[in-house]
Amino acid sequence: MDFHISSQIESYRARIAAFVDAHLLPLESDPSAYDGHGNIALSVLERLRAKARDEGLWCLQLKPETGGKGLTKTGMAVCYEAMNRSIFGPVVFNSAAPDDGNMMVLEALGTPAQKEKWLKPIIDGQVRSAFAMTEPHPGGGSDPGMIQTRAEKIGKDYVITGHKWFITGAEEAAHFILIARTSDDSRHGLTAFLFHKDQPGWEIVRRIGIMGPEEHGGHCELKFDGLVVSEDQILGGLGQGLKVTQARLGPARLTHCMRWLGLSKRAIEIARDYASKREGFGIKLADRESVQMMLGDIAMRIEIGRLLVMKAAWALDQGSFARKEISMAKMHVAKLIHDAADVAIQINGARGYSTDTVLEWIYRYARQARLVDGADEVHKMVLNRFLQEEGENFWSWPVSQG
């Protein structure tokens, strides 16, 4: 593949970088810019979102006819990395989970009427959304085939009962995509339903406390006890819920990696800046071999992560599902963000452990990376399955035709 990016993508990257420098980084040291859960306060967010929209940096990942700028996945890799140089970046540009993945799957699989009703308000920034799939034991998590939540057809409608948890953004969401079982068929037993927060028959049981800072709306436990949805609220077709989850979660895993690379680079940026100024025992930290080795190692691993992400993004752009490539990128970058923050904290010493920098924020946030959208162990099993099926072809290069 050609690693050159277009002048258009470079223009977006540079404009995003300038926006982050001017408007977002200064806010990270302002306690009043945060809400009670460690994210940007909604009042501050709305002002910055309006500015991002005015500067043409809004929803870059969507098609022009949908309201975006038509970035390819490789273009997104460049821009998302630049956005997440700030912990506040992705949500300001309307490129943060879970809205990001929900918008892309609605754009890909929604009917024109569904796009108008369920997608457009998210694009316009009028509502937030959530994707309700994960369940407590014995329900489905990484294995959607274990999903217990059921949708029973009664007349022309479906009545949903069940239990979900760790549903990101649920407390602030108005539009939901819900995965429920409509039959016991192993391939076509799941269906994706759209519903609005004001529909009766469901409730948020609690907002689950976590160790790290939270997305807006937290991670919630939901109960469904008679939620009624109509046939026009089915996304992607009856029995196509597995297809919806694959279309939603594959690219979403990769966009997580794109953003985590930005945070990894930010952590090392803070470490390098401090090391260049801090002296001890007559020598700057930056001149100590031990510090140079730590920074050099993380720099190399960040570049490996960028290559893995870009290869997976390129494969998606070529029409591949890129399951193997995405699993590799997900495992590598999920560990990288934790290690980059850890090294940066070590170099900064007590300052890194304090709230004087965003390093402790990134460190607490990073631990979830090896769990969300498939634990490391699941992705290792996925890769082993490909290895068993492909053998030596696991490492083959695609061959150009002609």
C-alpha positions as CSV (number, residue, x, y, z in Angstrom):
1,M,0.0,0.0,0.0
2,D,1.0,3.6,-0.6
3,F,1.5,5.4,2.7
4,H,1.2,8.9,1.2
5,I,-2.0,10.7,2.3
6,S,-3.8,13.2,0.1
7,S,-3.5,16.9,0.4
8,Q,-7.1,17.0,1.5
9,I,-6.5,14.6,4.4
10,E,-3.4,16.6,5.4
11,S,-5.5,19.7,5.4
12,Y,-8.1,18.2,7.7
13,R,-5.3,16.8,10.0
14,A,-3.6,20.2,10.2
15,R,-6.9,22.0,10.9
16,I,-7.8,19.5,13.6
17,A,-4.4,19.8,15.2
18,A,-4.7,23.6,15.2
19,F,-8.2,23.4,16.7
20,V,-7.0,21.0,19.5
21,D,-4.1,23.3,20.3
22,A,-6.1,26.5,20.4
23,H,-9.4,25.4,22.0
24,L,-9.1,22.0,23.7
25,L,-5.7,21.6,25.4
26,P,-6.1,24.8,27.5
27,L,-9.4,23.4,28.9
28,E,-7.7,20.2,30.3
29,S,-6.2,22.2,33.1
30,D,-9.4,24.0,33.9
31,P,-11.4,22.2,36.6
32,S,-14.6,24.0,35.6
33,A,-14.4,22.4,32.1
34,Y,-15.1,18.9,33.5
35,D,-18.4,17.3,34.6
36,G,-18.7,15.1,37.7
37,H,-17.5,12.0,35.8
38,G,-14.2,13.3,34.4
39,N,-15.4,14.3,30.9
40,I,-16.0,17.6,29.3
41,A,-18.9,19.5,30.8
42,L,-21.9,19.5,28.5
43,S,-22.2,23.3,28.5
44,V,-18.6,23.7,27.4
45,L,-19.0,20.9,24.9
46,E,-22.0,22.5,23.1
47,R,-20.0,25.7,22.6
48,L,-17.0,23.8,21.1
49,R,-19.2,21.5,19.0
50,A,-20.7,24.6,17.4
51,K,-17.2,25.9,16.7
52,A,-16.1,22.6,15.1
53,R,-19.2,22.6,13.0
54,D,-18.6,26.2,11.8
55,E,-15.0,25.3,10.9
56,G,-16.1,22.3,8.7
57,L,-14.6,19.7,11.1
58,W,-17.9,18.0,12.0
59,C,-18.7,14.3,11.3
60,L,-15.8,13.9,8.9
61,Q,-16.4,10.1,8.8
62,L,-19.8,10.2,7.2
63,K,-20.7,10.6,3.5
64,P,-21.3,14.1,2.1
65,E,-24.9,13.2,1.3
66,T,-25.4,12.2,5.0
67,G,-23.8,15.3,6.4
68,G,-20.2,14.4,6.6
69,K,-17.0,14.9,4.5
70,G,-16.6,11.4,3.1
71,L,-13.4,10.3,4.8
72,T,-12.1,6.9,3.9
73,K,-11.1,4.6,6.8
74,T,-7.4,5.5,6.1
75,G,-8.3,9.2,6.2
76,M,-10.1,8.6,9.5
77,A,-7.0,6.9,10.9
78,V,-5.0,10.1,10.3
79,C,-7.7,12.5,11.6
80,Y,-8.9,10.5,14.6
81,E,-5.3,10.2,15.9
82,A,-5.0,14.0,15.7
83,M,-8.4,14.6,17.4
84,N,-7.4,12.5,20.4
85,R,-4.3,14.5,21.2
86,S,-6.8,16.0,23.6
87,I,-8.9,13.8,26.0
88,F,-11.8,16.0,24.9
89,G,-11.2,15.8,21.2
90,P,-13.4,13.1,19.7
91,V,-16.6,14.1,21.3
92,V,-16.1,17.7,20.1
93,F,-15.9,16.6,16.5
94,N,-18.8,14.1,16.9
95,S,-16.4,11.2,16.3
96,A,-16.5,9.6,19.8
97,A,-17.9,6.3,20.8
98,P,-20.7,5.2,20.9
99,D,-22.2,7.8,18.6
100,D,-19.4,7.3,16.0
101,G,-20.1,3.6,15.5
102,N,-23.9,4.0,15.7
103,M,-23.9,6.7,13.0
104,M,-21.8,4.6,10.7
105,V,-24.0,1.5,11.0
106,L,-27.2,3.5,10.6
107,E,-25.7,5.2,7.5
108,A,-24.7,1.8,6.1
109,L,-27.8,-0.3,6.9
110,G,-30.7,2.1,7.7
111,T,-33.6,2.7,5.4
112,P,-34.1,6.3,4.1
113,A,-36.9,6.8,6.7
114,Q,-34.7,5.4,9.5
115,K,-31.8,7.6,8.6
116,E,-34.1,10.6,8.7
117,K,-35.6,9.7,12.1
118,W,-32.8,7.9,13.9
119,L,-29.5,9.1,12.3
120,K,-30.0,12.7,11.4
121,P,-30.6,13.9,15.0
122,I,-27.3,12.3,16.1
123,I,-25.5,14.0,13.2
124,D,-27.1,17.3,14.0
125,G,-25.9,16.9,17.6
126,Q,-29.5,17.1,18.9
127,V,-29.4,13.7,20.6
128,R,-26.8,11.1,21.8
129,S,-27.1,7.3,21.2
130,A,-26.2,3.9,22.7
131,F,-25.7,0.4,21.5
132,A,-27.3,-2.2,23.8
133,M,-25.8,-5.6,23.3
134,T,-23.8,-6.8,26.3
135,E,-25.6,-8.8,29.0
136,P,-24.7,-10.2,32.4
137,H,-24.1,-14.0,32.8
138,P,-25.4,-16.2,31.3
139,G,-26.1,-13.7,28.5
140,G,-24.0,-12.6,25.6
141,G,-20.8,-10.5,25.8
142,S,-18.0,-11.2,23.4
143,D,-20.1,-14.1,22.1
144,P,-23.4,-12.6,20.7
145,G,-24.7,-16.1,20.2
146,M,-25.3,-16.2,24.0
147,I,-27.7,-13.3,24.0
148,Q,-30.8,-13.9,26.2
149,T,-32.9,-10.8,25.7
150,R,-35.9,-11.8,23.6
151,A,-38.2,-10.0,21.2
152,E,-41.5,-11.9,20.8
153,K,-43.8,-11.0,17.9
154,I,-47.3,-10.1,19.0
155,G,-49.5,-9.0,16.2
156,K,-47.5,-6.6,14.1
157,D,-45.2,-5.5,16.9
158,Y,-42.4,-7.0,19.0
159,V,-42.4,-7.1,22.8
160,I,-38.9,-7.1,24.3
161,T,-37.9,-8.6,27.7
162,G,-34.3,-9.0,29.0
163,H,-31.3,-7.5,30.8
164,K,-28.3,-5.5,29.5
165,W,-25.3,-4.0,31.3
166,F,-22.2,-1.9,30.7
167,I,-24.2,0.0,28.0
168,T,-22.0,3.0,27.2
169,G,-23.7,6.4,27.1
170,A,-27.1,5.1,28.1
171,E,-27.9,7.7,30.7
172,E,-27.5,10.5,28.1
173,A,-28.8,8.6,25.1
174,A,-32.1,9.2,23.4
175,H,-31.7,6.8,20.5
176,F,-30.8,3.2,21.1
177,I,-29.8,0.2,18.9
178,L,-30.8,-3.0,20.8
179,I,-29.8,-6.5,19.9
180,A,-32.4,-9.1,20.9
181,R,-33.2,-12.7,20.1
182,T,-36.1,-13.3,17.7
183,S,-35.5,-17.1,17.1
184,D,-33.1,-19.8,18.2
185,D,-31.5,-20.0,14.7
186,S,-27.7,-20.0,15.2
187,R,-27.1,-17.6,12.3
188,H,-30.3,-15.7,12.0
189,G,-31.7,-15.7,15.5
190,L,-30.7,-12.1,16.4
191,T,-32.4,-8.9,15.3
192,A,-31.4,-5.2,15.8
193,F,-34.1,-2.9,17.0
194,L,-34.2,0.9,17.2
195,F,-36.0,2.5,20.1
196,H,-36.3,5.9,21.8
197,K,-35.7,6.6,25.4
198,D,-39.3,7.8,26.0
199,Q,-40.8,4.5,24.9
200,P,-42.2,2.7,28.0
201,G,-41.3,-0.9,29.0
202,W,-37.6,-0.4,29.9
203,E,-35.5,1.3,32.6
204,I,-32.0,2.2,33.6
205,V,-31.4,0.2,36.8
206,R,-28.2,1.9,37.6
207,R,-25.1,3.7,36.3
208,I,-22.3,1.3,37.0
209,G,-19.2,2.9,38.7
210,I,-15.9,2.3,36.9
211,M,-12.3,3.0,37.8
212,G,-11.7,5.4,35.0
213,P,-13.2,8.6,33.6
214,E,-16.5,8.0,31.8
215,E,-18.1,8.8,28.5
216,H,-21.2,11.1,28.7
217,G,-24.0,8.9,30.0
218,G,-21.7,6.4,31.7
219,H,-22.0,2.6,31.5
220,C,-25.4,1.5,32.6
221,E,-27.4,-1.6,33.5
222,L,-30.8,-1.8,31.7
223,K,-33.9,-3.9,32.2
224,F,-36.5,-4.5,29.5
225,D,-40.0,-5.6,30.7
226,G,-42.4,-5.2,27.8
227,L,-40.8,-2.6,25.5
228,V,-42.9,-2.6,22.4
229,V,-41.3,-1.8,19.0
230,S,-42.8,-1.9,15.6
231,E,-41.5,-3.6,12.4
232,D,-40.2,-0.3,11.0
233,Q,-37.9,-0.1,14.0
234,I,-35.9,-3.2,12.8
235,L,-32.5,-2.2,11.6
236,G,-31.0,-4.3,8.8
237,G,-33.8,-6.8,8.5
238,L,-35.4,-9.5,10.7
239,G,-32.8,-12.1,11.8
240,Q,-29.9,-9.9,10.6
241,G,-28.7,-8.8,14.1
242,L,-25.4,-10.7,13.8
243,K,-24.7,-8.9,10.6
244,V,-25.5,-5.6,12.3
245,T,-23.2,-6.3,15.2
246,Q,-20.4,-7.3,12.8
247,A,-20.9,-4.1,10.7
248,R,-21.0,-2.0,13.9
249,L,-18.3,-3.5,16.0
250,G,-15.5,-4.3,13.5
251,P,-14.9,-0.7,12.4
252,A,-15.6,0.6,15.9
253,R,-12.8,-1.5,17.3
254,L,-10.5,0.1,14.8
255,T,-11.7,3.7,15.4
256,H,-11.0,3.0,19.1
257,C,-7.4,2.2,18.1
258,M,-7.1,5.4,16.0
259,R,-8.1,7.5,19.0
260,W,-5.9,5.6,21.5
261,L,-2.9,6.2,19.3
262,G,-3.5,9.9,19.7
263,L,-3.6,9.6,23.5
264,S,-0.4,7.4,23.4
265,K,1.4,10.1,21.5
266,R,0.1,12.8,23.9
267,A,1.4,10.8,26.9
268,I,4.9,10.6,25.4
269,E,4.7,14.3,24.4
270,I,4.2,15.2,28.0
271,A,7.0,12.9,29.1
272,R,9.5,14.3,26.6
273,D,8.7,17.9,27.5
274,Y,9.3,17.2,31.2
275,A,12.4,15.1,30.6
276,S,13.9,18.0,28.6
277,K,13.6,20.4,31.6
278,R,13.9,18.3,34.7
279,E,17.4,17.9,36.1
280,G,18.7,15.7,38.9
281,F,22.2,14.8,40.1
282,G,23.6,17.2,37.5
283,I,22.0,15.8,34.4
284,K,18.7,16.3,32.6
285,L,16.3,13.3,32.5
286,A,16.3,13.4,28.7
287,D,20.1,12.7,28.8
288,R,19.8,9.6,30.9
289,E,20.1,6.4,28.9
290,S,17.4,4.7,30.9
291,V,14.9,7.4,30.0
292,Q,16.0,7.4,26.3
293,M,15.4,3.6,26.2
294,M,11.9,4.0,27.6
295,L,10.9,6.7,25.2
296,G,12.5,5.0,22.2
297,D,10.7,1.7,22.9
298,I,7.3,3.4,23.2
299,A,8.0,5.5,20.1
300,M,8.6,2.3,18.1
301,R,5.5,0.6,19.5
302,I,3.4,3.6,18.6
303,E,4.7,3.4,15.0
304,I,3.9,-0.3,14.9
305,G,0.4,0.5,16.1
306,R,0.0,3.1,13.4
307,L,1.1,0.6,10.8
308,L,-1.3,-2.1,12.1
309,V,-4.2,0.4,12.2
310,M,-3.5,1.8,8.8
311,K,-3.2,-1.7,7.2
312,A,-6.6,-2.6,8.8
313,A,-8.1,0.7,7.6
314,W,-6.8,0.1,4.1
315,A,-8.3,-3.4,4.1
316,L,-11.7,-2.0,5.1
317,D,-11.4,0.6,2.3
318,Q,-10.8,-2.3,-0.1
319,G,-14.0,-4.0,0.9
320,S,-12.6,-6.6,3.3
321,F,-14.0,-7.3,6.7
322,A,-10.4,-7.1,8.0
323,R,-11.2,-9.2,11.0
324,K,-7.6,-10.5,11.3
325,E,-6.1,-7.1,10.8
326,I,-8.5,-5.4,13.3
327,S,-7.8,-8.0,16.0
328,M,-4.1,-7.5,15.6
329,A,-4.4,-3.7,15.9
330,K,-6.9,-3.9,18.8
331,M,-4.6,-6.1,20.9
332,H,-1.5,-4.1,20.2
333,V,-2.9,-0.6,20.7
334,A,-4.9,-1.5,23.7
335,K,-1.8,-2.5,25.6
336,L,0.2,0.3,24.1
337,I,-2.0,3.1,25.5
338,H,-1.6,1.7,29.0
339,D,2.2,1.3,28.7
340,A,2.6,4.8,27.1
341,A,0.8,6.3,30.0
342,D,2.7,4.2,32.5
343,V,6.1,5.2,31.1
344,A,5.1,8.9,31.0
345,I,4.0,8.8,34.6
346,Q,7.2,7.1,35.6
347,I,9.3,9.8,33.9
348,N,7.2,12.6,35.4
349,G,7.4,11.1,38.9
350,A,4.9,12.5,41.4
351,R,3.8,15.1,38.9
352,G,2.6,12.3,36.6
353,Y,0.7,10.7,39.4
354,S,-1.0,14.0,40.3
355,T,-3.8,15.7,38.5
356,D,-1.5,18.5,37.3
357,T,-1.3,16.7,34.0
358,V,-3.8,14.5,32.1
359,L,-1.5,11.5,32.5
360,E,-3.4,10.0,35.4
361,W,-6.7,10.5,33.4
362,I,-5.2,8.6,30.5
363,Y,-3.8,5.9,32.7
364,R,-7.2,5.2,34.4
365,Y,-9.0,5.3,31.1
366,A,-6.5,3.0,29.4
367,R,-7.2,-0.1,31.5
368,Q,-10.6,-0.6,29.8
369,A,-8.9,-0.8,26.4
370,R,-8.0,-4.5,26.8
371,L,-11.6,-5.3,27.7
372,V,-14.0,-3.2,25.5
373,D,-15.0,-4.5,22.1
374,G,-13.6,-7.9,22.8
375,A,-11.0,-8.8,25.5
376,D,-7.4,-9.5,24.4
377,E,-7.9,-13.2,24.9
378,V,-10.9,-13.3,22.4
379,H,-8.9,-11.5,19.7
380,K,-6.0,-14.0,20.3
381,M,-8.5,-16.9,19.7
382,V,-9.7,-15.1,16.6
383,L,-6.1,-14.9,15.2
384,N,-5.5,-18.5,16.1
385,R,-8.6,-19.5,14.2
386,F,-7.3,-17.7,11.1
387,L,-3.9,-19.3,11.6
388,Q,-5.5,-22.8,11.7
389,E,-7.5,-22.1,8.6
390,E,-4.8,-20.3,6.5
391,G,-1.6,-21.9,7.7
392,E,1.3,-20.2,5.9
393,N,-1.1,-18.0,4.0
394,F,-1.7,-16.2,7.3
395,W,1.2,-14.0,6.3
396,S,0.6,-13.7,2.6
397,W,0.7,-10.4,0.7
398,P,-2.2,-9.4,-1.5
399,V,-1.2,-9.5,-5.2
400,S,-2.1,-6.8,-7.6
401,Q,-4.0,-7.9,-10.7
402,G,-2.4,-7.1,-14.1
